[in-house]
Amino acid sequence: MKTDYLRVSVTDRCNLRCVYCHPMGGCNLIDRKEILKLEEIHRIVELFSYCGIRKVRLTGGEPLIRRNIVYLIEKLSGIEGIEELSITTNGVLLASLAQELKDAGLQRVNISVDSIDRKSYKEITGFDLLPKVTKGIYKALEVGLKPVKINSVIIKGINVSQILPLAEMSIHLPVAVRFIEYCPTSQYTKPASDYMPNHELRKVIEREFGPVSIVFTGAANGPASYFKIRNAVGTIGFINGRSSMFCHDCNRLRLTSDGKIKPCLYSSQYHDIKKLIRDNADDEHILRLFEKILYEKNKYTKLSSSASEFDMQKVGG
């Protein structure tokens, strides 16, 4: 699998406190001076484009709270060789920024929504902000940030009741509702016993809506397999990150908000790119390291190394 996808965490800050990512009491934030500057992010992405990176996704934390995020998107969209520029957001600020983001060169958006019930949404995120997120979804569709994908994590005891309402969104809206299996990442997040495998989740959906038909699956479309409920205008997707393994099909690297390149979300292996940049390394030196990282990527996946604990808000999803 050719590595052509870079996920960039632009901040570890967030305006929500989701139980599986950045919960209350688990906030060990990076010192602001250690966060990559926008110019440093641009330089790293541009150099990676010379090495074959064609897709870039901005993550966080919450990327839309990063100051001058629209400016960064405009700069990244101007890099020759970058064919796809997208963002993953919780959607709280999306309604007010969607048009600016689209005009700056953003192509599509993933929105994290784990409940469409205000009570359980607040229980999961810590804040009663679901109406703002809903407005963000509709605004993204209106301005053409398509496809709009809804990312949902189902956790036992919290939002299992939301499986059907979330799946039903795909019937009425041209969105892809994707169910992502919960994987604990640190001591502060919900335990692994709260995980619900997607094969059980799919049974819940099919009991209500009937058998779903396959739309597409496979590495070319990322880790998700997509299906359609009968007569739906959108799709549902399943990302089975806990019940199955797709490391051999992984085409992505991750740049953390403090400037480290991780070849795998679960690997303890990383390369400190920020230190090189701030030590005034030239482009040739950095490119040699990038080529080495790309060459060695397959050595440092979950399949061949022990999974390490990490803070999701620093690495990005």
N, C-alpha and C positions, 0 to 999 in steps of 0.2 A: 504494500500500500504506500503510495507516494504521499509524503507529508507536505501538505499545501495549505494548512489551516492554522492560524494563530489566534488564540484567545487572549485578550489583553485586559487585565484587571486594572482599571484606572484609579480606583480608590478602595480602601477597606472600610470607609464610612458608609452608613446606611440610615435611612429614615424609618426603617422597620426593624423589628427584633424577632425574626422568625425562629420558631422553636428548633428547627433542624439546621440552622445556619449561624445565626448571630443572636442568641437569646439574651434576655436580661440576666445580668450577672456574669456573662461570658465575654465581655468586651475588652479585649487586650489590644488596643489600637496601636498602629505603627506611628511613630513620631512623624509629624508632617514633613520635616526636612528629609526624611528617608523615602518619601513617596516620589515616584518618578515625575519629573517635570514634563509638561506637554511636549516640549521640544525634544526631550530624550525619548519619549514614546514614538514620536514621528521618525526620529533617526533610526530607532531599532526596527520599526516596521518597514521603512524604506530599504534598509540593508537586508532584511529578511526577504523582501520582494526580489532582490537579486539572486536569492537562493531558491526561488520557486514557490514562495508563499503567495497564494492567490486569494485566499479568503481571510478576512479579519472580523472578529466579533469582539465588541467592547462589553466588559462585564464589571462587576464590583465585588463586594459592596453594591451600592446603587450608583451606576455610572451617571445618571442624570443629575446627581447632586454635585458632581465635579465641576468646579468653576471653569467656565469657557469650554464646556463640552462640545458646543456647536462649532466653535472655532477648530477644535481638534478634529472633528469629523470632516470639516471642510478641507483641512490639510491632508488627512489620510486619504480622502477620496480623490485627491489630486496625484497620488503616487502611481506612477506607471507600473502596470503589472498587477495591481490590486483589482480584482474583478468583482468581488463581493464584499460589501461593508454592512455589518448588521450590529444589533445591540440586544442585550438581554437586560430587562428592566422590571421593577415591580409595578410600574405603571402609574404610580402616585402623581408624578409630575408630567406624565406623557401628554395629556390633553393640551397643556399650555406650551409645549415644546415641539409637538409633532410636525407642524408645518415648517418650522425652522430647521429641524433635523433633516426632513425630506429635501428642503432647498439646499442644504449644505452637502448633500450627497449620500445620506443614509438610505439604504435600499429596503431593508426589512427589519422586523422587530419581533422578539420573543417577550412575552409578558407573563410573569409569575403570578398565578392566581390559584390558590389552594382551596378556595371556598367562594361560593356566590351567596352565602348566608352571612349577614353582617356579624352575628354573634360568634360563629365559629371562625370567621376571618379575623376578628379581633383577638380571639383566643390564640390563634396561630401566629399572628404578626405583632400583637401587642397594641395595635392601634385600630380605631374604627374609621378606616379610610377607603372602604370598598367602593363607595359611590364615585370617588375620584378615579379609581382604577377602571371602573366601568366606562366612565367618560373617556379615559385614555384609549381603551379598546376601540370604541366607536370612532374616535378622532384618527387613530392610526389607519383604520379602514378608509375613512373619508379622504385622507391626504395621499393614500396609495402606498403606505409602508407594508407591502404585501410580499409573501404571505405573512399574515399575522398568526403567530403560534402562541398558544396558551400552555404554559408549563405548570403542571399540577403534581404535587407530592401528596399521596394519601397515607395518613398515619392512623393506626388503630387507636380508638378512644378519643379521636379529635374530629376527623372529617370524613370518615367512611360514608356518612350520610350524604356527602356531596358528590359521590361518584356519578350518580344518575343526573343530577342537575348540571354538572360540568359536561358530561357527555352530551346532554341535550343541547348545549350551546352550539355544537357542531351541526345540529339539525337546522337551526334557524339562521346561523351566521356563517359567512365564508371564512372560517378559521379552522386551524388544526389544533384540537385539544389533545395535548400529549401528557400521558400519565407516566411519571418518572418514579421508579422504585426508590424508596427511601434508603439511604446509606449513611449511618452515623459517621461523623468525621472527628469529633473531639469529645472530651469529658463533659462538656456543657450541653451537648445536644441530646435529643431523645434517644433512648436505648434501641439496640438492634431488634429487640423483641417486638417493637411497635411497627415493624415493616410488614407491608401487605404485598405479596407477589402479584404481578400483573396478570397471571393466568387466572387467579381468583377474581381479580377486578373485572377482567373481560367477561367472566361468567355472569357477574352481577349485571353488566350492561346488556348481555345477550338475553338474559331472562326477561328483561324489561322491553327491549327494542327488537328482539329477534336476532338471528345470525348476522354478523357483520361481514362485509365483502372486502377482500384485500385490494388495496390500491397499489401500493408498492412496498418493497422491503429490500434490504441489502445495503452494503457499505457505501455505495455511490450516493445514497440519500442520508448518510449519517447513521447513528445507532438506532434510530426509531423505525418501527414497522407501522405502516399506516393502513387504516381500514375505514370503511364508510358504513354508517347506519343507513338503512333503506330510506331513500328519498331525502337524505341529508344534503345540504348545500356545502357543508364542510366535511372534515375528516376527524378521526380520532387516531392517536398514535400511542405506542407503548415502547418505552425505553427500559429494558430489563437489566439495569446495571448491577443488580444484586443476585437475581436468580439465574442469570446466564453471563457469559463472558464474550466480549467482542473486542478485546485488546488487539487481536491480530488484524483487525480492520481499522484501527485507529489512525487517523491522518492529521492529528493536531498536536501542537505544542501550546504551553501556557506561559504567559508572562505575568508574574505577580505584580501587585501594586508597588512593591518595594524593589522591583528590578531583577528578579530571579527568573531564569528560564527553567521550567519543569517539563521534562519529556512525558510525564504521566501524572495525572491527578493524584494517584496513590503512592507515588514513588518518593523516597527521601532524597533522591538524586536531584541536584539542581546546579545551575551555573549562574554566578553573580555578574550579570551584565552591567548593572548600575556602577559597580566598582570600576570596571574597565572604562566606562564612559567618563566617570568623574576623575579617573587617573589619566585622562587625555589620550586614551588609546586611539590609534588611527583606524580608518575604515577597514583597511586590509587586515589588521590584527583581529578585529571583531568578526569580519567575514570568515576568516579561517576557523574561528571558534564556532560560528553558526554552522558551517559545513560539517564540522566534527559532531556537533549536537544532532544534526539531521542524520548523519551516517550511523550514529550510535543509538538513535531513539529506541529501536526495538529491544535493546538490552534492558531498558529501564521502564518496563510496563508492569502492571499488576501480575501478569503471568509469570514474570521471571524475577520479581523482587517482592519482599514483604511490604505489605501496605503500611503506611505511616499515618499517624494522627496529624491533622492539620486544621487550620481555621479557614472555613470556606470563604469567608468574606475577604481574606487576603489573597487567596489563590484565584477566585472566580469560579463559577460553576462550569 
